[in-house]
């Protein structure tokens, strides 16, 4: 029983996907039941890294999603449009969908999954988060018996590579970014990566699956790594920390609302995520009764991402073979309608902070800092005067747990002190 699929896009991931499907030898026997019927491309004359019959290629993407012989549409175009419209059109024509498009799912998942449930088709997205790391399916199935307490991780390889290089070489952000672009680890326009937007898309998806509620992408607090300097990485090292860009979804115990945030974070060197370096990704999940489990591996690239795409195709084909094409959707694979999660305002977040001050060399600076912090119930774990930058004293403070709103008020008051020249860095500590 052969199943026909249509690929939308033959870029890096599309090419990797086609290579797997065209070479099933030694892989799962289910792959022999899958046939590539059409592939949508921008140009019919562009050289390809995979051999496909010319008649399989087409620039008419709509012809693929409306083809009555195609049962599964695999969307690998990226971007918001035409990907969103083509996914919805495929669903309207009764096609199952596999996608690696985290941006579309993070922003339009509500619309897409509502349409899919109404049409009785699957939309699977393992490749949208973590590349080749299996995390979507485990959250839906293997961890389904747990009460999930938190999902946090390093989910963007570009920023992890940049921070790793800054840590190992003592270089500043811009120099490492330029080198990463030359090596192909960073895009010519790195905004989505270095400003945390890509990670925010991914944690919105993970949070929705982990906590059984829909998430609005705009509710994810997002802060990138442009402000992280080699100076801060060096000080963090001396204090026993490393700096990583973390994506965090966590239950607030007091009211059961959800913290959703992406930001650079100081981690103790013994933390499970502290040793994840280079372009690798890792996702740490805590639940009851499981405890902690971490998924680690390559978070991008043709091979890893295509591996996840093909796994989703196989899941759908396996269900269609065993249950029939008109069977009720498997609740462990489909996404059921949900209410929106209540989101914890950032001012209510309780966390620790690292702050670096540049102070004028006048008497009483430490006292002024202590008084202002005390006015807003900010307790200090450590205060270290490191040295001088030109004629300014450099002071690094690490707080105990504090409500973010109180901390921000204290920082505003300190910023107005005559003794304080600038506050170059404010980072959260886990």
MIVOKE-339092 format. One record per residue (C-alpha): residue number from 1; residue in one letter; x, y, z. Coordinates in steps of 0.05 Angstrom, whole numbers. Layout:
BEGIN
<NUM; 'A'; <X; Y; Z>>
...
// end
This chain:
BEGIN
<1; 'X'; <0; 0; 0>>
<2; 'X'; <36; 62; -25>>
<3; 'X'; <24; 131; 5>>
<4; 'X'; <37; 193; -38>>
<5; 'X'; <67; 255; -7>>
<6; 'X'; <78; 325; -34>>
<7; 'X'; <139; 365; -12>>
<8; 'X'; <133; 441; -9>>
<9; 'X'; <205; 465; -14>>
<10; 'X'; <270; 432; -34>>
<11; 'X'; <319; 473; 6>>
<12; 'X'; <366; 446; 59>>
<13; 'X'; <314; 408; 98>>
<14; 'X'; <272; 389; 37>>
<15; 'X'; <333; 359; 4>>
<16; 'X'; <351; 320; 67>>
<17; 'X'; <280; 294; 71>>
<18; 'X'; <279; 272; -2>>
<19; 'X'; <346; 236; 6>>
<20; 'X'; <318; 194; 64>>
<21; 'X'; <254; 177; 28>>
<22; 'X'; <291; 158; -37>>
<23; 'X'; <340; 113; 0>>
<24; 'X'; <300; 70; 48>>
<25; 'X'; <349; 12; 50>>
<26; 'X'; <370; -5; 121>>
<27; 'X'; <317; 41; 150>>
<28; 'X'; <248; 25; 178>>
<29; 'X'; <209; -18; 128>>
<30; 'X'; <151; 31; 131>>
<31; 'X'; <191; 79; 88>>
<32; 'X'; <182; 33; 29>>
<33; 'X'; <108; 50; 31>>
<34; 'X'; <120; 124; 20>>
<35; 'X'; <127; 155; -49>>
<36; 'X'; <145; 227; -67>>
<37; 'X'; <93; 247; -119>>
<38; 'X'; <106; 322; -128>>
<39; 'X'; <157; 372; -102>>
<40; 'X'; <143; 447; -102>>
<41; 'X'; <203; 491; -119>>
<42; 'X'; <216; 563; -139>>
<43; 'X'; <258; 545; -200>>
<44; 'X'; <256; 485; -246>>
<45; 'X'; <326; 497; -272>>
<46; 'X'; <365; 505; -207>>
<47; 'X'; <418; 451; -195>>
<48; 'X'; <396; 401; -142>>
<49; 'X'; <434; 358; -91>>
<50; 'X'; <382; 303; -99>>
<51; 'X'; <362; 266; -162>>
<52; 'X'; <287; 271; -177>>
<53; 'X'; <251; 261; -243>>
<54; 'X'; <238; 328; -276>>
<55; 'X'; <163; 314; -281>>
<56; 'X'; <160; 310; -204>>
<57; 'X'; <182; 382; -197>>
<58; 'X'; <132; 440; -203>>
<59; 'X'; <128; 513; -187>>
<60; 'X'; <53; 508; -177>>
<61; 'X'; <49; 497; -101>>
<62; 'X'; <-27; 500; -99>>
<63; 'X'; <-29; 441; -148>>
<64; 'X'; <6; 399; -95>>
<65; 'X'; <-41; 416; -37>>
<66; 'X'; <-103; 404; -80>>
<67; 'X'; <-78; 340; -115>>
<68; 'X'; <-129; 285; -97>>
<69; 'X'; <-75; 231; -100>>
<70; 'X'; <-30; 265; -48>>
<71; 'X'; <-47; 244; 23>>
<72; 'X'; <7; 280; 63>>
<73; 'X'; <34; 350; 49>>
<74; 'X'; <103; 365; 78>>
<75; 'X'; <112; 441; 86>>
<76; 'X'; <186; 460; 87>>
<77; 'X'; <183; 530; 58>>
<78; 'X'; <194; 569; 122>>
<79; 'X'; <167; 639; 135>>
<80; 'X'; <95; 658; 147>>
<81; 'X'; <67; 663; 77>>
<82; 'X'; <52; 627; 32>>
<83; 'X'; <65; 572; 83>>
<84; 'X'; <5; 588; 127>>
<85; 'X'; <-44; 593; 69>>
<86; 'X'; <-18; 529; 37>>
<87; 'X'; <-23; 490; 102>>
<88; 'X'; <-95; 513; 112>>
<89; 'X'; <-111; 497; 39>>
<90; 'X'; <-82; 427; 46>>
<91; 'X'; <-124; 415; 109>>
<92; 'X'; <-186; 440; 72>>
<93; 'X'; <-173; 387; 19>>
<94; 'X'; <-167; 332; 71>>
<95; 'X'; <-91; 326; 71>>
<96; 'X'; <-49; 309; 132>>
<97; 'X'; <7; 359; 143>>
<98; 'X'; <79; 353; 168>>
<99; 'X'; <116; 418; 180>>
<100; 'X'; <183; 443; 206>>
<101; 'X'; <156; 515; 209>>
<102; 'X'; <159; 540; 281>>
<103; 'X'; <142; 611; 262>>
<104; 'X'; <75; 591; 229>>
<105; 'X'; <56; 543; 286>>
<106; 'X'; <75; 593; 341>>
<107; 'X'; <33; 648; 310>>
<108; 'X'; <-23; 611; 275>>
<109; 'X'; <-25; 544; 311>>
<110; 'X'; <-95; 559; 339>>
<111; 'X'; <-123; 570; 270>>
<112; 'X'; <-86; 511; 239>>
<113; 'X'; <-103; 459; 293>>
<114; 'X'; <-176; 481; 297>>
<115; 'X'; <-181; 470; 221>>
<116; 'X'; <-144; 403; 226>>
<117; 'X'; <-189; 377; 281>>
<118; 'X'; <-251; 397; 242>>
<119; 'X'; <-225; 364; 179>>
<120; 'X'; <-202; 301; 216>>
<121; 'X'; <-129; 306; 195>>
<122; 'X'; <-63; 308; 231>>
<123; 'X'; <-13; 366; 234>>
<124; 'X'; <53; 341; 261>>
<125; 'X'; <113; 385; 276>>
<126; 'X'; <169; 347; 310>>
<127; 'X'; <221; 384; 267>>
<128; 'X'; <196; 453; 288>>
<129; 'X'; <233; 450; 355>>
<130; 'X'; <301; 422; 368>>
<131; 'X'; <318; 397; 298>>
<132; 'X'; <332; 323; 304>>
<133; 'X'; <319; 320; 379>>
<134; 'X'; <255; 282; 393>>
<135; 'X'; <217; 326; 442>>
<136; 'X'; <148; 341; 412>>
<137; 'X'; <126; 269; 410>>
<138; 'X'; <152; 253; 480>>
<139; 'X'; <113; 312; 508>>
<140; 'X'; <50; 286; 473>>
<141; 'X'; <60; 213; 491>>
<142; 'X'; <117; 188; 533>>
<143; 'X'; <111; 242; 586>>
<144; 'X'; <35; 247; 583>>
<145; 'X'; <26; 215; 652>>
<146; 'X'; <65; 270; 686>>
<147; 'X'; <45; 337; 714>>
<148; 'X'; <96; 381; 678>>
<149; 'X'; <126; 434; 722>>
<150; 'X'; <176; 466; 675>>
<151; 'X'; <206; 463; 606>>
<152; 'X'; <270; 501; 595>>
<153; 'X'; <325; 496; 545>>
<154; 'X'; <377; 520; 496>>
<155; 'X'; <336; 518; 432>>
<156; 'X'; <376; 562; 385>>
<157; 'X'; <442; 536; 359>>
<158; 'X'; <466; 603; 331>>
<159; 'X'; <463; 639; 398>>
<160; 'X'; <492; 580; 435>>
<161; 'X'; <551; 578; 386>>
<162; 'X'; <562; 653; 395>>
<163; 'X'; <560; 650; 471>>
<164; 'X'; <605; 588; 471>>
<165; 'X'; <657; 624; 428>>
<166; 'X'; <653; 687; 471>>
<167; 'X'; <665; 644; 532>>
<168; 'X'; <723; 603; 504>>
<169; 'X'; <759; 659; 467>>
<170; 'X'; <742; 720; 509>>
<171; 'X'; <717; 756; 446>>
<172; 'X'; <661; 806; 442>>
<173; 'X'; <592; 793; 412>>
<174; 'X'; <601; 830; 346>>
<175; 'X'; <668; 797; 329>>
<176; 'X'; <640; 727; 342>>
<177; 'X'; <575; 742; 304>>
<178; 'X'; <615; 764; 243>>
<179; 'X'; <657; 700; 246>>
<180; 'X'; <594; 657; 254>>
<181; 'X'; <563; 689; 192>>
<182; 'X'; <626; 672; 151>>
<183; 'X'; <622; 600; 175>>
<184; 'X'; <548; 595; 159>>
<185; 'X'; <526; 587; 232>>
<186; 'X'; <490; 654; 230>>
<187; 'X'; <445; 684; 177>>
<188; 'X'; <463; 748; 140>>
<189; 'X'; <406; 779; 179>>
<190; 'X'; <414; 746; 248>>
<191; 'X'; <356; 783; 281>>
<192; 'X'; <311; 723; 292>>
<193; 'X'; <367; 686; 327>>
<194; 'X'; <406; 737; 367>>
<195; 'X'; <345; 776; 389>>
<196; 'X'; <312; 713; 416>>
<197; 'X'; <253; 711; 367>>
<198; 'X'; <268; 641; 342>>
<199; 'X'; <274; 614; 413>>
<200; 'X'; <208; 649; 432>>
<201; 'X'; <172; 614; 375>>
<202; 'X'; <197; 547; 400>>
<203; 'X'; <181; 556; 473>>
<204; 'X'; <111; 579; 455>>
<205; 'X'; <101; 512; 420>>
<206; 'X'; <132; 471; 476>>
<207; 'X'; <92; 507; 529>>
<208; 'X'; <26; 494; 494>>
<209; 'X'; <41; 420; 490>>
<210; 'X'; <71; 413; 559>>
<211; 'X'; <17; 451; 597>>
<212; 'X'; <-44; 433; 555>>
<213; 'X'; <-64; 504; 538>>
<214; 'X'; <-58; 550; 479>>
<215; 'X'; <-5; 604; 480>>
<216; 'X'; <-4; 671; 446>>
<217; 'X'; <65; 683; 415>>
<218; 'X'; <64; 756; 436>>
<219; 'X'; <58; 734; 510>>
<220; 'X'; <129; 706; 509>>
<221; 'X'; <176; 757; 541>>
<222; 'X'; <236; 760; 494>>
<223; 'X'; <306; 787; 505>>
<224; 'X'; <366; 770; 461>>
<225; 'X'; <441; 766; 471>>
<226; 'X'; <465; 831; 438>>
<227; 'X'; <476; 862; 507>>
<228; 'X'; <519; 805; 534>>
<229; 'X'; <592; 826; 535>>
<230; 'X'; <658; 789; 543>>
<231; 'X'; <665; 828; 609>>
<232; 'X'; <601; 797; 636>>
<233; 'X'; <621; 727; 613>>
<234; 'X'; <688; 735; 649>>
<235; 'X'; <656; 759; 713>>
<236; 'X'; <604; 703; 710>>
<237; 'X'; <660; 653; 704>>
<238; 'X'; <695; 681; 765>>
<239; 'X'; <630; 676; 804>>
<240; 'X'; <619; 603; 783>>
<241; 'X'; <569; 615; 727>>
<242; 'X'; <563; 609; 651>>
<243; 'X'; <515; 651; 608>>
<244; 'X'; <465; 617; 562>>
<245; 'X'; <404; 641; 524>>
<246; 'X'; <348; 602; 557>>
<247; 'X'; <276; 592; 535>>
<248; 'X'; <234; 579; 597>>
<249; 'X'; <162; 557; 608>>
<250; 'X'; <146; 545; 681>>
<251; 'X'; <87; 539; 727>>
<252; 'X'; <81; 594; 779>>
<253; 'X'; <65; 555; 842>>
<254; 'X'; <26; 610; 877>>
<255; 'X'; <-30; 617; 825>>
<256; 'X'; <-17; 562; 773>>
<257; 'X'; <-5; 613; 718>>
<258; 'X'; <51; 604; 667>>
<259; 'X'; <118; 639; 663>>
<260; 'X'; <139; 647; 590>>
<261; 'X'; <206; 679; 576>>
<262; 'X'; <269; 680; 534>>
<263; 'X'; <331; 715; 559>>
<264; 'X'; <405; 708; 573>>
<265; 'X'; <414; 672; 640>>
<266; 'X'; <471; 659; 688>>
<267; 'X'; <472; 584; 704>>
<268; 'X'; <515; 551; 757>>
<269; 'X'; <569; 509; 724>>
<270; 'X'; <538; 446; 753>>
<271; 'X'; <470; 458; 721>>
<272; 'X'; <451; 405; 668>>
<273; 'X'; <446; 458; 613>>
<274; 'X'; <512; 493; 630>>
<275; 'X'; <555; 444; 591>>
<276; 'X'; <514; 447; 526>>
<277; 'X'; <561; 482; 478>>
<278; 'X'; <569; 499; 405>>
<279; 'X'; <509; 492; 359>>
<280; 'X'; <477; 437; 401>>
<281; 'X'; <408; 444; 433>>
<282; 'X'; <381; 415; 498>>
<283; 'X'; <313; 415; 530>>
<284; 'X'; <305; 401; 605>>
<285; 'X'; <236; 379; 628>>
<286; 'X'; <214; 371; 700>>
<287; 'X'; <150; 336; 719>>
<288; 'X'; <116; 294; 773>>
<289; 'X'; <128; 237; 785>>
<290; 'X'; <185; 232; 733>>
<291; 'X'; <232; 285; 761>>
<292; 'X'; <279; 314; 709>>
<293; 'X'; <295; 288; 639>>
<294; 'X'; <338; 323; 586>>
<295; 'X'; <336; 317; 510>>
<296; 'X'; <402; 335; 478>>
<297; 'X'; <430; 335; 408>>
<298; 'X'; <438; 373; 342>>
<299; 'X'; <385; 427; 338>>
<300; 'X'; <389; 443; 264>>
<301; 'X'; <418; 421; 197>>
<302; 'X'; <394; 381; 138>>
<303; 'X'; <403; 311; 168>>
<304; 'X'; <377; 322; 239>>
<305; 'X'; <316; 363; 217>>
<306; 'X'; <299; 316; 160>>
<307; 'X'; <303; 258; 208>>
<308; 'X'; <247; 290; 249>>
<309; 'X'; <206; 307; 187>>
<310; 'X'; <208; 235; 162>>
<311; 'X'; <191; 208; 231>>
<312; 'X'; <127; 249; 229>>
<313; 'X'; <110; 224; 159>>
<314; 'X'; <121; 153; 184>>
<315; 'X'; <76; 165; 245>>
<316; 'X'; <19; 186; 200>>
<317; 'X'; <29; 129; 151>>
<318; 'X'; <32; 79; 208>>
<319; 'X'; <-34; 103; 237>>
<320; 'X'; <-67; 103; 168>>
<321; 'X'; <-45; 31; 156>>
<322; 'X'; <-66; 5; 224>>
<323; 'X'; <-130; 45; 234>>
<324; 'X'; <-153; 62; 164>>
<325; 'X'; <-158; 128; 128>>
<326; 'X'; <-226; 147; 156>>
<327; 'X'; <-213; 129; 228>>
<328; 'X'; <-222; 178; 286>>
<329; 'X'; <-158; 218; 301>>
<330; 'X'; <-110; 187; 351>>
<331; 'X'; <-113; 234; 411>>
<332; 'X'; <-39; 222; 426>>
<333; 'X'; <-19; 248; 357>>
<334; 'X'; <-71; 303; 345>>
<335; 'X'; <-77; 369; 382>>
<336; 'X'; <-143; 379; 417>>
<337; 'X'; <-177; 448; 425>>
<338; 'X'; <-154; 482; 490>>
<339; 'X'; <-165; 545; 530>>
<340; 'X'; <-110; 598; 531>>
<341; 'X'; <-59; 594; 587>>
<342; 'X'; <-58; 648; 641>>
<343; 'X'; <10; 683; 636>>
<344; 'X'; <49; 709; 696>>
<345; 'X'; <67; 783; 686>>
<346; 'X'; <142; 793; 686>>
<347; 'X'; <137; 841; 746>>
<348; 'X'; <111; 781; 786>>
<349; 'X'; <169; 736; 767>>
<350; 'X'; <213; 716; 826>>
<351; 'X'; <286; 705; 807>>
<352; 'X'; <357; 726; 822>>
<353; 'X'; <395; 780; 785>>
<354; 'X'; <467; 797; 765>>
<355; 'X'; <480; 871; 756>>
<356; 'X'; <544; 907; 735>>
<357; 'X'; <551; 981; 755>>
<358; 'X'; <602; 1032; 734>>
<359; 'X'; <609; 1081; 791>>
<360; 'X'; <643; 1147; 803>>
<361; 'X'; <699; 1139; 854>>
<362; 'X'; <664; 1176; 911>>
<363; 'X'; <655; 1156; 984>>
<364; 'X'; <594; 1117; 1005>>
<365; 'X'; <577; 1083; 938>>
<366; 'X'; <567; 1015; 971>>
<367; 'X'; <522; 1046; 1023>>
<368; 'X'; <479; 1081; 972>>
<369; 'X'; <470; 1016; 933>>
<370; 'X'; <452; 977; 996>>
<371; 'X'; <402; 1030; 1018>>
<372; 'X'; <366; 1033; 951>>
<373; 'X'; <362; 958; 945>>
<374; 'X'; <337; 953; 1016>>
<375; 'X'; <282; 1003; 1002>>
<376; 'X'; <251; 952; 955>>
<377; 'X'; <266; 889; 994>>
<378; 'X'; <323; 867; 949>>
<379; 'X'; <371; 823; 988>>
<380; 'X'; <443; 817; 962>>
<381; 'X'; <480; 751; 958>>
<382; 'X'; <546; 783; 938>>
<383; 'X'; <576; 851; 923>>
<384; 'X'; <644; 853; 891>>
<385; 'X'; <686; 913; 869>>
<386; 'X'; <725; 884; 812>>
<387; 'X'; <769; 942; 791>>
<388; 'X'; <767; 1004; 749>>
<389; 'X'; <748; 1022; 677>>
<390; 'X'; <785; 1087; 664>>
<391; 'X'; <764; 1128; 726>>
<392; 'X'; <701; 1089; 741>>
<393; 'X'; <697; 1035; 794>>
<394; 'X'; <665; 970; 770>>
<395; 'X'; <619; 936; 819>>
<396; 'X'; <583; 870; 808>>
<397; 'X'; <522; 851; 849>>
<398; 'X'; <485; 784; 852>>
<399; 'X'; <418; 785; 889>>
<400; 'X'; <379; 732; 925>>
<401; 'X'; <310; 715; 898>>
<402; 'X'; <268; 778; 889>>
<403; 'X'; <205; 798; 854>>
<404; 'X'; <224; 829; 787>>
<405; 'X'; <179; 889; 797>>
<406; 'X'; <213; 906; 863>>
<407; 'X'; <281; 897; 832>>
<408; 'X'; <265; 943; 773>>
<409; 'X'; <241; 998; 820>>
<410; 'X'; <305; 992; 861>>
<411; 'X'; <347; 995; 797>>
<412; 'X'; <310; 1057; 773>>
<413; 'X'; <325; 1092; 839>>
<414; 'X'; <399; 1071; 836>>
<415; 'X'; <404; 1096; 764>>
<416; 'X'; <387; 1166; 789>>
<417; 'X'; <443; 1167; 841>>
<418; 'X'; <499; 1216; 826>>
<419; 'X'; <550; 1162; 843>>
<420; 'X'; <525; 1116; 788>>
<421; 'X'; <553; 1131; 719>>
<422; 'X'; <520; 1073; 681>>
<423; 'X'; <489; 1005; 690>>
<424; 'X'; <519; 966; 631>>
<425; 'X'; <489; 897; 647>>
<426; 'X'; <428; 866; 680>>
<427; 'X'; <420; 791; 673>>
<428; 'X'; <377; 740; 708>>
<429; 'X'; <407; 683; 749>>
<430; 'X'; <377; 613; 752>>
// end
